Amino acid sequence: MRQVKEYAARSDRTITSVLEDALRQLLERERRDFGGPRPDIVQLAVFDGDGLQVGIDLNDRSTWADLADAEDAEHFRAIDHVDA
């Protein structure tokens, strides 16, 4: 961070603008080198729908833990099947 501050001061720029430019360059390099985000970076899962299932209370683990475990098991079985 010290180097960023020094660079920003020498360039008469804000720290924010220096960091924004650095992130833009990183993302552009990854897009160019890998055709998108790096493959070792976890992709954010996005869900569509009308909200929670009936009976699910996010504050009460007992209402969703079994469903989450079953979904995880199904996901890992699918991965194992593809790798086989």
N, C-alpha and C positions, 0 to 999 in steps of 0.2 A: 504494500500500500504506500510505503514511503516513496518508492520509485514512481508510482502513479502520481502522487502529489507533486513530486519534483518535475516530472514531465509536464503535468498540467500547468504548473507555474512558468516553466520555460516557454511553453507554447501559448501562454496567455489564454488558457482554456479552463473550463470547469472540470473537476474530477468526473462528474457525471458524463460530460460529453466525451471524455477520453475513454471511460469504461464502455459507453454505448458504442463507440467506434470499434473498440477491441472486440466486443461481442458480435457486432455485425461481421467483422472480418473472420472470426472463428466460425460463425454459422455459414458464411459464404464458402469458406475453405472446406468444411464438412460436406456441404451440398455438392461442391465440385469434385472432391476426392471420393466420396462415398455414394453420390447420387441421392443424398438426403441425410437425415440424422445418422450419426454413427450407429452401427448395428449393436454395439454393446450398451447403448443407452436404452433404458426401459421406456416403452411407449405408453403414454397415458391412455387408459381405456375410457371410452365415452359411451354412455348408455342413453338410449331413448326409452320413452315410456311415459306412463301416467303416474309415476310415483311408486311408493312402497306397496308391496303386496299386502292384502288384507291380513291383519293379525301381526304384522311386523312392527316392532317398536325398537328403534335404534338405541334407545337408552336401556333396553332390557335384552341382554345377550342371549338369554334363553329362547327368545322368539326368533332369532336368526342364525345362531351358531351352527346348528345342524345343516341348514341350507347352505351356508358359506362353506362348511367342510365338504359337503357333497359336491358343490360346484368346483372347489379346488381339486378334489379327487378326479372328477370328470375331465378337467383341464389337463392334469398330469397324465391320465391314461391316454388322452388324445396325443399328447407330445410323445409319449413312449411308443405309441402305435406308429407315428410318422417316422421316428428314428429307427424303428426295427427293420 
